[in-house]
């Protein structure tokens, strides 16, 4: 019995001893986290010239499609495609044989009618003299006068026919209706054309040239003010399809008379010089309009901004290297930067790198650049523990 009690007492004594040995230890305590490495920059004033962009289409100020006014075959082409032609310059000729023959016949008919008129006039004069002497019946005189009037009408009709056929003859030669650039001919020598149906070519006046944009009805007052300035400067810049700004600045030439009720937009036509012929009708691009808020503005890098629930924030470095989250009101983006309308003061330091690891009141360590931030994050020691 004593032996059994002795064996049971051994584990109890060991448990008491182990408890006594560990009684003075305290749980591990987490030390303060090390400062977070960040890169910072100062909010500073800068030249904030920024533009509003509008889709645009190039259109000529004057353009004419050339159609024939008589039918026939093309017998002559008298221009070089793609070159500038002057008003009145001969462009095409339609076979004139038929129209020339009709004209010659009409002129001959005028001469016949004039001869008949001359004979009728003499007969009427002769009969009038005899009538005064009561040497001829009155009926003969009346018939002579009627014949004279008929001869006069025949002359008038013959001359009208000359005018008609001469017009057709004139229309067989097609001339340029304005000075401008002529396109590629739609017909070749020997081609048959019909009046009002066969498009021969198109001429457009392209210096100056127009660029059309559509603006929202809420911006009408702004563009009316810009039109009244009557100045060609950097306010309007046309961006070519390849993204290159066009060398010449534009000005507002025409503001359309009415707003489109379906889209709520108004067409605005800008005028640009086009001496080098770089702008072509139908070309698409964008028009940049200088924003009225351009000038000296507070700028910060856009990468310093975080968005939460459609609101924008930055981390500002304050006293004791602690950061605080600040709500800001933003303006337009200008390259890598953004305009700050409210929420920051010039000279305040904001975090640009290492934002992901920050929280309100965190202590930071300023390093030179993003590479230093990444290096510091990779080598940061784990939180230390202390035992007592």
C-alpha positions, 0 to 999 in steps of 0.5 A: 500500500505504501509503495502504491502511494509513493508511486502516485506522489511522484507525478504530483511533485513534478507538476508542482515543480514545473508550475513553480519554475514557470510562475515568473514568466509573462506573456510576450509583448508586441513592440511598436511597428517600425516606421513605414518607408514612403516617398513624399513631394510638396504641393506646389503652384504650377502652370496648369494649362489644360484643354477640353476636348471635342470630337471634330470633323473637317469640312470645306467652307464651300464645296460644289459637286459638278454634274453635266447639264447636257447629255453626250460623250466626254471628248476633253478633260482639261485639268490635273486631278488634285490641283487647284483650279480657278473659277471659270477654268475649262474642266470638261468638254462634251461632244459638241457636234450635235449642239453646234449643228442645232445652233447653226440651224437655229441661226439659219432659221432666224435669218429666214424669219428676218427675210420673211419679216422684211418682205411682210413689212414691205408688203404692208407698207405698199398696201398702206400707201394704196389704201390711202388712195382708195386703190386697194381693198381694205381686206388686202391691207388687213391681211398684209398687216396680219402677215407682218405681225406673224412674221415678227412673232416668227422672228421672236420664236427663232431667236428664242430657239437660238438662245435655247440651243446656244445654252445647250452648246455652252453647257457642253463646255463645263467650267469651274464654278469656284476656285478650289481643289478639284478631286479625282475625276469620276468619268474618263474620256469617251464616257457617256454622261447624263444631265443631273445624274452623272457626277463628274467631280467635286471642287472644294475651297480649302483655305481657310477650311472649317472644323465642326464640333458639337458642344453641349447646350450648357456651354453655349454662353462660353462659346459665344464669349469666345466668338466675340473675342475675334482672336486666333491664339492657342485657345483652339487647337486641332489634333490630327488623327495621328495625335499631332497638334495642327500648327495653326490655331483656329477661331470660331467662325459660325455658331449654329442657329439652333440646338438639336432637340434630340442630342441637346448639342449645338454645332460650332464651326471653327476656321483654320488656315490651311496653306499647306493643305494638310487638312482634308475634307472629311478628316476626323480629329479632336479640337482642344479648347483652352479651359477658362480655369487655366493658369497658376494652380496648385498641382500634385502627382495624381499617383498620390491620390486615393479614391474612396466612395467617389471621394478623393484623399491624400496622406499629408505628412505632419509633425513627428513624421505622422501622416493624416488622411486629407480629403481633397477636391480635384480639378483637371488632370495635366499629364502625371499631375492633377489640379487641387481645388481645395483641401491642400496648401502650397508647401504641404508634404504628401505621400506619393509612394508606399501609400498602400501600407499607411493608416491614419496616424502612422509614423513614416520614414521619408526615403528618396524614391520608389526603389528605396520604398520597395527596398525598405519594405523588403528588409523591414524587420518583424515586430520585436517581442520582449520577455521579462 
